[in-house]
Amino acid sequence: MKISVMGLGISGLYLYKRLKKSGFDVDAFDVKRPNHYIPCAYGTNFNQMKEYMSKIDLDFEGYVLHWAENVTFAGENGSMVDFRPSGLITFDRNRLQEDLRRDIDIKNNRETDIIVDATGVSRYYLGQTPDDVTYFTKEYLTDSQIHDDFYFLFLKNGSGYLWEFPLGSGLSHVGVGSIRREDLAFIDAYRRLRITGRKIRMKPLFEKAVKGNIIGIGEAIGTVSPLTGEGIIPSIESAELLYRSISEGGTLNEIEDRYVRSLKKNFSAYYALSEFVSRVQRGMLVNFSNIRYLPLISRDLRHFGIDFSLSKALKAII
């Protein structure tokens, strides 16, 4: 079976390496130029990232830039609360992806049994869908971070949040992601050494993960937390699920069916979290019926690397 991975972000690179290591006939293509500066906060959970990178023979620890010692959640009402980290770090994503890409022979080959759409928010091969939800983002590389460690400012009415993530050596990524374009001005107070920005998908699209012989992974199918915008580990997880389905063998339809079922099972919380965020944006944050979302919120933040306490968080966002 011939497989072409189209898009070499974190999920595409991971899948390519997993397949290649296992002896599959796989090639890859990406339109981005070498040394492209990746628009991303570069924050993730060290423990999970280390485990996944070990599967493709990469020692992740050497890419860590900053270990979180504290995580601050704040609200626009001025309240602020601190949490302990549980594996939250920033890492040199640009160097990591360049290292993974270095020995890949780039080929734009569509004469293949499976095309993997790993093109992110563009869904270049799968195509756009009318019921999508995307946020605007803008990010600066700066040397003027206001806070000492990881900082989240949650914007009113659940429209999005501002973040400060230290990168070490006096540098940080500061950014804002919001459903409202005007909120991007929140970071204009920071000194700008570099600017990036893009749209980010904030809704799962698992029912639209396949089309013919095209199978999506990563942000192309919405593996981004609707709560935090974290997409690194979830996107790698989706690539691992597709790798396992391909490895089990069978027809194309069997591979696709297994994969979609595993997506819906492993990311079932994303449907509920997306619904919760929508309720907050409609002014329904303080509502007794939201109690059903609490375990999912706690689990999602811990997955990101934050030792989350709901009682503390409510002080910052109410």
Contacts in CASP RR format, 6 or more apart in sequence:
PFRMAT RR
TARGET T0000
AUTHOR 0000-0000-0000
METHOD contacts of the structure
MODEL  1
MKISVMGLGISGLYLYKRLKKSGFDVDAFDVKRPNHYIPCAYGTNFNQMK
EYMSKIDLDFEGYVLHWAENVTFAGENGSMVDFRPSGLITFDRNRLQEDL
RRDIDIKNNRETDIIVDATGVSRYYLGQTPDDVTYFTKEYLTDSQIHDDF
YFLFLKNGSGYLWEFPLGSGLSHVGVGSIRREDLAFIDAYRRLRITGRKI
RMKPLFEKAVKGNIIGIGEAIGTVSPLTGEGIIPSIESAELLYRSISEGG
TLNEIEDRYVRSLKKNFSAYYALSEFVSRVQRGMLVNFSNIRYLPLISRD
LRHFGIDFSLSKALKAII
1 24 0 8 1.000
1 25 0 8 1.000
1 113 0 8 1.000
1 114 0 8 1.000
1 246 0 8 1.000
2 25 0 8 1.000
2 26 0 8 1.000
2 111 0 8 1.000
2 112 0 8 1.000
2 113 0 8 1.000
2 114 0 8 1.000
3 19 0 8 1.000
3 24 0 8 1.000
3 25 0 8 1.000
3 26 0 8 1.000
3 27 0 8 1.000
3 112 0 8 1.000
3 113 0 8 1.000
3 114 0 8 1.000
3 116 0 8 1.000
3 246 0 8 1.000
4 26 0 8 1.000
4 27 0 8 1.000
4 28 0 8 1.000
4 29 0 8 1.000
4 107 0 8 1.000
4 109 0 8 1.000
4 110 0 8 1.000
4 112 0 8 1.000
4 114 0 8 1.000
4 115 0 8 1.000
4 116 0 8 1.000
5 12 0 8 1.000
5 15 0 8 1.000
5 16 0 8 1.000
5 19 0 8 1.000
5 26 0 8 1.000
5 27 0 8 1.000
5 28 0 8 1.000
5 29 0 8 1.000
5 116 0 8 1.000
5 118 0 8 1.000
6 28 0 8 1.000
6 29 0 8 1.000
6 30 0 8 1.000
6 115 0 8 1.000
6 116 0 8 1.000
6 117 0 8 1.000
6 118 0 8 1.000
6 119 0 8 1.000
6 124 0 8 1.000
6 125 0 8 1.000
7 28 0 8 1.000
7 29 0 8 1.000
7 30 0 8 1.000
7 31 0 8 1.000
7 117 0 8 1.000
7 118 0 8 1.000
7 119 0 8 1.000
7 120 0 8 1.000
8 16 0 8 1.000
8 28 0 8 1.000
8 29 0 8 1.000
8 30 0 8 1.000
8 32 0 8 1.000
8 97 0 8 1.000
8 101 0 8 1.000
8 104 0 8 1.000
8 118 0 8 1.000
9 30 0 8 1.000
9 38 0 8 1.000
9 97 0 8 1.000
9 118 0 8 1.000
9 120 0 8 1.000
10 93 0 8 1.000
10 97 0 8 1.000
10 232 0 8 1.000
10 235 0 8 1.000
10 236 0 8 1.000
11 118 0 8 1.000
11 217 0 8 1.000
11 218 0 8 1.000
11 219 0 8 1.000
11 223 0 8 1.000
11 235 0 8 1.000
11 236 0 8 1.000
11 238 0 8 1.000
11 239 0 8 1.000
12 28 0 8 1.000
12 116 0 8 1.000
12 118 0 8 1.000
12 217 0 8 1.000
12 218 0 8 1.000
12 239 0 8 1.000
13 97 0 8 1.000
13 100 0 8 1.000
13 101 0 8 1.000
14 52 0 8 1.000
14 56 0 8 1.000
14 100 0 8 1.000
14 236 0 8 1.000
14 239 0 8 1.000
14 240 0 8 1.000
15 116 0 8 1.000
15 118 0 8 1.000
15 217 0 8 1.000
15 239 0 8 1.000
15 242 0 8 1.000
15 243 0 8 1.000
16 26 0 8 1.000
16 28 0 8 1.000
16 104 0 8 1.000
17 56 0 8 1.000
17 57 0 8 1.000
17 100 0 8 1.000
18 55 0 8 1.000
18 56 0 8 1.000
18 239 0 8 1.000
18 240 0 8 1.000
18 243 0 8 1.000
19 26 0 8 1.000
19 243 0 8 1.000
19 246 0 8 1.000
20 26 0 8 1.000
21 56 0 8 1.000
21 57 0 8 1.000
22 243 0 8 1.000
22 247 0 8 1.000
24 246 0 8 1.000
27 105 0 8 1.000
27 107 0 8 1.000
27 109 0 8 1.000
27 112 0 8 1.000
28 104 0 8 1.000
28 106 0 8 1.000
28 107 0 8 1.000
29 106 0 8 1.000
29 107 0 8 1.000
29 108 0 8 1.000
29 109 0 8 1.000
30 101 0 8 1.000
30 106 0 8 1.000
34 98 0 8 1.000
34 101 0 8 1.000
35 94 0 8 1.000
35 98 0 8 1.000
37 94 0 8 1.000
37 194 0 8 1.000
37 196 0 8 1.000
38 93 0 8 1.000
38 94 0 8 1.000
38 97 0 8 1.000
38 196 0 8 1.000
39 137 0 8 1.000
39 139 0 8 1.000
39 196 0 8 1.000
39 197 0 8 1.000
39 198 0 8 1.000
40 93 0 8 1.000
40 139 0 8 1.000
40 173 0 8 1.000
40 232 0 8 1.000
41 90 0 8 1.000
41 139 0 8 1.000
41 163 0 8 1.000
41 165 0 8 1.000
41 173 0 8 1.000
41 175 0 8 1.000
42 65 0 8 1.000
42 90 0 8 1.000
42 91 0 8 1.000
42 92 0 8 1.000
42 93 0 8 1.000
42 165 0 8 1.000
42 167 0 8 1.000
42 173 0 8 1.000
43 88 0 8 1.000
43 89 0 8 1.000
43 90 0 8 1.000
43 91 0 8 1.000
43 165 0 8 1.000
43 230 0 8 1.000
43 232 0 8 1.000
44 88 0 8 1.000
44 89 0 8 1.000
44 90 0 8 1.000
44 91 0 8 1.000
44 230 0 8 1.000
44 232 0 8 1.000
44 233 0 8 1.000
44 304 0 8 1.000
45 86 0 8 1.000
45 87 0 8 1.000
45 88 0 8 1.000
45 89 0 8 1.000
45 233 0 8 1.000
45 303 0 8 1.000
45 304 0 8 1.000
45 305 0 8 1.000
46 60 0 8 1.000
46 61 0 8 1.000
46 64 0 8 1.000
46 67 0 8 1.000
46 87 0 8 1.000
46 88 0 8 1.000
46 89 0 8 1.000
46 91 0 8 1.000
47 87 0 8 1.000
48 233 0 8 1.000
48 303 0 8 1.000
49 60 0 8 1.000
49 91 0 8 1.000
49 232 0 8 1.000
49 233 0 8 1.000
49 236 0 8 1.000
50 60 0 8 1.000
50 61 0 8 1.000
52 233 0 8 1.000
52 236 0 8 1.000
52 240 0 8 1.000
53 59 0 8 1.000
53 60 0 8 1.000
54 60 0 8 1.000
55 240 0 8 1.000
56 100 0 8 1.000
58 96 0 8 1.000
58 99 0 8 1.000
58 100 0 8 1.000
60 91 0 8 1.000
60 96 0 8 1.000
63 91 0 8 1.000
63 92 0 8 1.000
63 93 0 8 1.000
63 95 0 8 1.000
63 96 0 8 1.000
64 89 0 8 1.000
64 90 0 8 1.000
64 91 0 8 1.000
65 89 0 8 1.000
65 90 0 8 1.000
65 91 0 8 1.000
65 92 0 8 1.000
65 166 0 8 1.000
65 167 0 8 1.000
65 168 0 8 1.000
66 89 0 8 1.000
66 90 0 8 1.000
66 165 0 8 1.000
66 166 0 8 1.000
66 167 0 8 1.000
66 168 0 8 1.000
67 85 0 8 1.000
67 87 0 8 1.000
67 89 0 8 1.000
68 85 0 8 1.000
68 87 0 8 1.000
68 88 0 8 1.000
68 89 0 8 1.000
68 149 0 8 1.000
68 150 0 8 1.000
68 305 0 8 1.000
69 85 0 8 1.000
69 149 0 8 1.000
70 82 0 8 1.000
70 83 0 8 1.000
70 84 0 8 1.000
70 85 0 8 1.000
70 148 0 8 1.000
70 149 0 8 1.000
70 150 0 8 1.000
71 82 0 8 1.000
71 83 0 8 1.000
71 84 0 8 1.000
71 85 0 8 1.000
71 88 0 8 1.000
71 149 0 8 1.000
71 150 0 8 1.000
71 151 0 8 1.000
71 152 0 8 1.000
71 306 0 8 1.000
72 80 0 8 1.000
72 81 0 8 1.000
72 82 0 8 1.000
72 83 0 8 1.000
72 147 0 8 1.000
72 149 0 8 1.000
72 150 0 8 1.000
72 151 0 8 1.000
72 152 0 8 1.000
73 80 0 8 1.000
73 81 0 8 1.000
73 82 0 8 1.000
73 83 0 8 1.000
73 152 0 8 1.000
73 154 0 8 1.000
73 312 0 8 1.000
73 313 0 8 1.000
73 316 0 8 1.000
73 317 0 8 1.000
74 80 0 8 1.000
74 81 0 8 1.000
74 151 0 8 1.000
74 152 0 8 1.000
74 153 0 8 1.000
74 154 0 8 1.000
74 316 0 8 1.000
75 153 0 8 1.000
75 154 0 8 1.000
75 156 0 8 1.000
75 316 0 8 1.000
75 317 0 8 1.000
76 153 0 8 1.000
76 154 0 8 1.000
76 155 0 8 1.000
76 156 0 8 1.000
77 318 0 8 1.000
79 315 0 8 1.000
79 316 0 8 1.000
80 316 0 8 1.000
81 312 0 8 1.000
81 313 0 8 1.000
81 315 0 8 1.000
81 316 0 8 1.000
82 312 0 8 1.000
83 306 0 8 1.000
83 307 0 8 1.000
83 308 0 8 1.000
83 309 0 8 1.000
83 312 0 8 1.000
84 307 0 8 1.000
85 150 0 8 1.000
85 305 0 8 1.000
85 306 0 8 1.000
85 307 0 8 1.000
86 302 0 8 1.000
86 305 0 8 1.000
86 306 0 8 1.000
86 307 0 8 1.000
87 305 0 8 1.000
88 150 0 8 1.000
88 304 0 8 1.000
88 305 0 8 1.000
88 306 0 8 1.000
90 165 0 8 1.000
90 166 0 8 1.000
90 167 0 8 1.000
90 168 0 8 1.000
90 173 0 8 1.000
93 232 0 8 1.000
112 213 0 8 1.000
113 213 0 8 1.000
113 252 0 8 1.000
114 213 0 8 1.000
114 214 0 8 1.000
114 215 0 8 1.000
114 246 0 8 1.000
114 252 0 8 1.000
114 255 0 8 1.000
115 125 0 8 1.000
115 213 0 8 1.000
115 214 0 8 1.000
115 215 0 8 1.000
116 214 0 8 1.000
116 215 0 8 1.000
116 216 0 8 1.000
116 217 0 8 1.000
116 242 0 8 1.000
117 123 0 8 1.000
117 124 0 8 1.000
117 125 0 8 1.000
117 126 0 8 1.000
117 214 0 8 1.000
117 215 0 8 1.000
117 216 0 8 1.000
117 217 0 8 1.000
117 220 0 8 1.000
118 216 0 8 1.000
118 217 0 8 1.000
118 218 0 8 1.000
118 220 0 8 1.000
118 239 0 8 1.000
119 125 0 8 1.000
119 220 0 8 1.000
120 201 0 8 1.000
120 218 0 8 1.000
120 219 0 8 1.000
120 220 0 8 1.000
121 134 0 8 1.000
121 198 0 8 1.000
121 199 0 8 1.000
121 200 0 8 1.000
121 201 0 8 1.000
121 219 0 8 1.000
121 220 0 8 1.000
122 220 0 8 1.000
123 129 0 8 1.000
123 220 0 8 1.000
125 211 0 8 1.000
125 214 0 8 1.000
125 216 0 8 1.000
126 208 0 8 1.000
126 209 0 8 1.000
126 210 0 8 1.000
126 211 0 8 1.000
126 214 0 8 1.000
126 216 0 8 1.000
126 220 0 8 1.000
126 221 0 8 1.000
127 211 0 8 1.000
129 205 0 8 1.000
129 208 0 8 1.000
131 203 0 8 1.000
132 201 0 8 1.000
132 203 0 8 1.000
132 205 0 8 1.000
133 179 0 8 1.000
133 201 0 8 1.000
133 202 0 8 1.000
133 203 0 8 1.000
133 274 0 8 1.000
134 199 0 8 1.000
134 200 0 8 1.000
134 201 0 8 1.000
134 202 0 8 1.000
135 160 0 8 1.000
135 177 0 8 1.000
135 178 0 8 1.000
135 179 0 8 1.000
135 199 0 8 1.000
135 200 0 8 1.000
135 202 0 8 1.000
136 177 0 8 1.000
136 178 0 8 1.000
136 179 0 8 1.000
136 180 0 8 1.000
136 181 0 8 1.000
136 183 0 8 1.000
136 184 0 8 1.000
136 199 0 8 1.000
137 175 0 8 1.000
137 176 0 8 1.000
137 177 0 8 1.000
137 178 0 8 1.000
137 184 0 8 1.000
137 197 0 8 1.000
137 198 0 8 1.000
137 199 0 8 1.000
137 200 0 8 1.000
138 175 0 8 1.000
138 176 0 8 1.000
138 177 0 8 1.000
138 184 0 8 1.000
138 187 0 8 1.000
138 195 0 8 1.000
138 196 0 8 1.000
138 197 0 8 1.000
139 173 0 8 1.000
139 174 0 8 1.000
139 175 0 8 1.000
139 176 0 8 1.000
139 187 0 8 1.000
139 195 0 8 1.000
139 196 0 8 1.000
139 197 0 8 1.000
140 173 0 8 1.000
140 174 0 8 1.000
140 175 0 8 1.000
140 187 0 8 1.000
140 190 0 8 1.000
140 191 0 8 1.000
140 192 0 8 1.000
140 193 0 8 1.000
140 194 0 8 1.000
140 195 0 8 1.000
141 167 0 8 1.000
141 171 0 8 1.000
141 172 0 8 1.000
141 173 0 8 1.000
141 192 0 8 1.000
141 193 0 8 1.000
141 194 0 8 1.000
141 195 0 8 1.000
141 196 0 8 1.000
142 171 0 8 1.000
142 172 0 8 1.000
142 173 0 8 1.000
142 174 0 8 1.000
142 190 0 8 1.000
142 191 0 8 1.000
142 192 0 8 1.000
142 193 0 8 1.000
143 170 0 8 1.000
143 171 0 8 1.000
143 172 0 8 1.000
143 191 0 8 1.000
143 193 0 8 1.000
144 190 0 8 1.000
144 191 0 8 1.000
145 164 0 8 1.000
145 166 0 8 1.000
145 170 0 8 1.000
145 172 0 8 1.000
145 174 0 8 1.000
145 190 0 8 1.000
146 164 0 8 1.000
146 190 0 8 1.000
147 164 0 8 1.000
148 166 0 8 1.000
149 166 0 8 1.000
150 163 0 8 1.000
150 164 0 8 1.000
150 165 0 8 1.000
150 166 0 8 1.000
151 163 0 8 1.000
151 164 0 8 1.000
152 161 0 8 1.000
152 162 0 8 1.000
152 163 0 8 1.000
153 161 0 8 1.000
153 162 0 8 1.000
153 163 0 8 1.000
153 186 0 8 1.000
154 160 0 8 1.000
154 161 0 8 1.000
154 316 0 8 1.000
154 317 0 8 1.000
155 161 0 8 1.000
155 162 0 8 1.000
155 176 0 8 1.000
155 178 0 8 1.000
155 183 0 8 1.000
155 186 0 8 1.000
157 280 0 8 1.000
157 281 0 8 1.000
157 283 0 8 1.000
158 277 0 8 1.000
158 280 0 8 1.000
158 281 0 8 1.000
158 285 0 8 1.000
159 178 0 8 1.000
159 179 0 8 1.000
159 180 0 8 1.000
159 183 0 8 1.000
159 281 0 8 1.000
160 176 0 8 1.000
160 177 0 8 1.000
160 178 0 8 1.000
160 179 0 8 1.000
160 183 0 8 1.000
161 176 0 8 1.000
161 177 0 8 1.000
161 178 0 8 1.000
162 174 0 8 1.000
162 175 0 8 1.000
162 176 0 8 1.000
162 177 0 8 1.000
162 186 0 8 1.000
162 187 0 8 1.000
163 173 0 8 1.000
163 174 0 8 1.000
163 175 0 8 1.000
163 176 0 8 1.000
164 172 0 8 1.000
164 173 0 8 1.000
164 174 0 8 1.000
164 175 0 8 1.000
165 172 0 8 1.000
165 173 0 8 1.000
165 174 0 8 1.000
166 172 0 8 1.000
167 173 0 8 1.000
171 193 0 8 1.000
174 187 0 8 1.000
174 190 0 8 1.000
175 186 0 8 1.000
175 187 0 8 1.000
176 183 0 8 1.000
176 184 0 8 1.000
176 186 0 8 1.000
176 187 0 8 1.000
177 183 0 8 1.000
177 184 0 8 1.000
177 200 0 8 1.000
178 184 0 8 1.000
179 202 0 8 1.000
179 281 0 8 1.000
200 219 0 8 1.000
200 224 0 8 1.000
200 229 0 8 1.000
201 219 0 8 1.000
201 220 0 8 1.000
201 222 0 8 1.000
201 224 0 8 1.000
202 222 0 8 1.000
202 224 0 8 1.000
202 226 0 8 1.000
202 229 0 8 1.000
202 274 0 8 1.000
202 277 0 8 1.000
203 222 0 8 1.000
203 226 0 8 1.000
203 274 0 8 1.000
204 221 0 8 1.000
204 222 0 8 1.000
204 223 0 8 1.000
204 226 0 8 1.000
204 267 0 8 1.000
204 270 0 8 1.000
204 271 0 8 1.000
204 274 0 8 1.000
205 220 0 8 1.000
205 221 0 8 1.000
205 222 0 8 1.000
206 221 0 8 1.000
206 222 0 8 1.000
206 260 0 8 1.000
206 263 0 8 1.000
206 264 0 8 1.000
206 267 0 8 1.000
207 260 0 8 1.000
208 221 0 8 1.000
209 215 0 8 1.000
209 216 0 8 1.000
209 221 0 8 1.000
209 259 0 8 1.000
209 260 0 8 1.000
209 263 0 8 1.000
210 216 0 8 1.000
210 256 0 8 1.000
210 259 0 8 1.000
210 260 0 8 1.000
212 252 0 8 1.000
213 252 0 8 1.000
215 242 0 8 1.000
215 255 0 8 1.000
215 256 0 8 1.000
215 259 0 8 1.000
216 238 0 8 1.000
216 242 0 8 1.000
217 223 0 8 1.000
217 235 0 8 1.000
217 238 0 8 1.000
217 239 0 8 1.000
217 242 0 8 1.000
218 231 0 8 1.000
218 234 0 8 1.000
218 235 0 8 1.000
218 238 0 8 1.000
218 239 0 8 1.000
219 231 0 8 1.000
219 235 0 8 1.000
221 238 0 8 1.000
221 263 0 8 1.000
222 270 0 8 1.000
223 231 0 8 1.000
223 234 0 8 1.000
223 235 0 8 1.000
223 237 0 8 1.000
223 238 0 8 1.000
223 267 0 8 1.000
223 270 0 8 1.000
224 230 0 8 1.000
224 231 0 8 1.000
224 234 0 8 1.000
224 235 0 8 1.000
225 231 0 8 1.000
225 234 0 8 1.000
225 270 0 8 1.000
225 273 0 8 1.000
225 300 0 8 1.000
225 303 0 8 1.000
225 304 0 8 1.000
226 270 0 8 1.000
226 273 0 8 1.000
226 274 0 8 1.000
226 276 0 8 1.000
226 277 0 8 1.000
227 273 0 8 1.000
227 276 0 8 1.000
227 277 0 8 1.000
227 297 0 8 1.000
227 300 0 8 1.000
227 301 0 8 1.000
228 300 0 8 1.000
228 301 0 8 1.000
228 304 0 8 1.000
230 303 0 8 1.000
230 304 0 8 1.000
233 303 0 8 1.000
233 304 0 8 1.000
234 267 0 8 1.000
237 266 0 8 1.000
237 267 0 8 1.000
238 263 0 8 1.000
238 267 0 8 1.000
241 259 0 8 1.000
241 262 0 8 1.000
241 263 0 8 1.000
241 266 0 8 1.000
242 259 0 8 1.000
244 262 0 8 1.000
245 255 0 8 1.000
245 256 0 8 1.000
245 258 0 8 1.000
245 259 0 8 1.000
245 262 0 8 1.000
246 255 0 8 1.000
248 255 0 8 1.000
248 258 0 8 1.000
249 255 0 8 1.000
269 296 0 8 1.000
269 299 0 8 1.000
269 300 0 8 1.000
272 292 0 8 1.000
272 293 0 8 1.000
272 296 0 8 1.000
273 293 0 8 1.000
273 296 0 8 1.000
273 297 0 8 1.000
273 300 0 8 1.000
275 293 0 8 1.000
276 290 0 8 1.000
276 293 0 8 1.000
276 296 0 8 1.000
276 297 0 8 1.000
279 285 0 8 1.000
279 287 0 8 1.000
279 290 0 8 1.000
284 290 0 8 1.000
285 317 0 8 1.000
285 318 0 8 1.000
286 318 0 8 1.000
294 310 0 8 1.000
297 308 0 8 1.000
297 310 0 8 1.000
298 308 0 8 1.000
298 310 0 8 1.000
301 308 0 8 1.000
302 308 0 8 1.000
END
